[in-house]
């Protein structure tokens, strides 16, 4: 149960990072965002984040500890990418 709560907290962070990056107006995001939003109606990124979170929580609930580690890695990569984009390093 603790693993599910931990994944939920990480998922909340991933959603927050996703929103911050999408609303940042960064040129690297704007070009790809236009095409992706047109194809998905603007919700595609959030749906993808949700599906990844639910999959990780489902696998963790079934006892696959690898899912927790994989989601931690995914969150770490998201945090690094968000930091690079939002801090102006790219």
C-alpha positions as CSV (number, residue, x, y, z in Angstrom):
1,X,0.0,0.0,0.0
2,X,2.9,2.4,0.7
3,X,4.3,1.8,-2.8
4,X,0.9,2.8,-4.3
5,X,0.8,6.0,-2.3
6,X,4.5,6.7,-3.2
7,X,3.7,6.2,-6.9
8,X,0.6,8.4,-6.6
9,X,2.8,11.2,-5.1
10,X,5.3,10.8,-7.9
11,X,2.5,10.9,-10.4
12,X,1.2,14.1,-9.0
13,X,4.7,15.6,-9.5
14,X,4.8,14.3,-13.0
15,X,1.5,16.0,-13.8
16,X,2.7,19.2,-12.3
17,X,6.0,19.1,-14.3
18,X,4.1,18.3,-17.5
19,X,1.8,21.3,-17.0
20,X,4.6,23.6,-16.2
21,X,6.6,22.6,-19.3
22,X,3.6,22.8,-21.6
23,X,2.7,26.3,-20.4
24,X,6.3,27.5,-20.4
25,X,6.2,28.7,-24.0
26,X,9.6,27.2,-24.7
27,X,10.3,27.2,-28.4
28,X,11.4,23.5,-28.3
29,X,7.9,22.6,-26.9
30,X,5.8,24.9,-29.0
31,X,6.6,23.2,-32.3
32,X,5.8,19.7,-31.3
33,X,3.0,20.7,-29.1
34,X,1.0,22.2,-32.0
35,X,1.0,19.0,-33.9
36,X,0.4,16.8,-30.9
37,X,-2.5,19.0,-29.6
38,X,-4.1,19.0,-33.1
39,X,-4.0,15.2,-33.2
40,X,-5.2,14.7,-29.6
41,X,-7.4,17.7,-28.8
42,X,-4.9,19.1,-26.2
43,X,-5.4,16.3,-23.7
44,X,-3.0,13.7,-25.2
45,X,-0.1,14.4,-22.9
46,X,-2.2,14.2,-19.8
47,X,-3.8,11.0,-20.9
48,X,-0.4,9.5,-21.6
49,X,0.8,10.5,-18.1
50,X,-2.3,9.0,-16.6
51,X,-1.9,5.7,-18.5
52,X,1.7,5.4,-17.5
53,X,0.8,6.1,-13.8
54,X,-2.0,3.6,-13.8
55,X,0.1,0.9,-15.4
56,X,2.9,1.5,-12.8
57,X,0.4,1.4,-9.9
58,X,-1.3,-1.7,-11.4
59,X,2.0,-3.6,-11.7
60,X,3.1,-2.5,-8.2
61,X,-0.2,-3.7,-6.8
62,X,0.4,-7.1,-8.4
63,X,3.8,-7.3,-6.7
64,X,6.1,-6.3,-9.5
65,X,8.7,-4.2,-7.6
66,X,10.4,-3.3,-10.9
67,X,7.4,-1.1,-11.7
68,X,8.2,1.2,-8.7
69,X,11.9,1.5,-9.8
70,X,10.9,2.1,-13.4
71,X,8.5,4.8,-12.4
72,X,11.1,6.4,-10.2
73,X,13.4,6.4,-13.2
74,X,10.7,7.9,-15.4
75,X,10.0,10.6,-12.9
76,X,13.8,11.4,-12.6
77,X,14.1,11.8,-16.4
78,X,11.0,14.0,-16.4
79,X,12.4,16.2,-13.6
80,X,15.7,16.5,-15.4
81,X,14.0,17.5,-18.7
82,X,11.7,20.0,-17.0
83,X,14.6,21.5,-15.1
84,X,16.6,21.9,-18.4
85,X,13.7,23.5,-20.2
86,X,12.4,25.7,-17.4
87,X,15.8,27.0,-16.2
88,X,16.7,28.2,-19.7
89,X,19.6,25.8,-20.2
90,X,18.3,24.8,-23.5
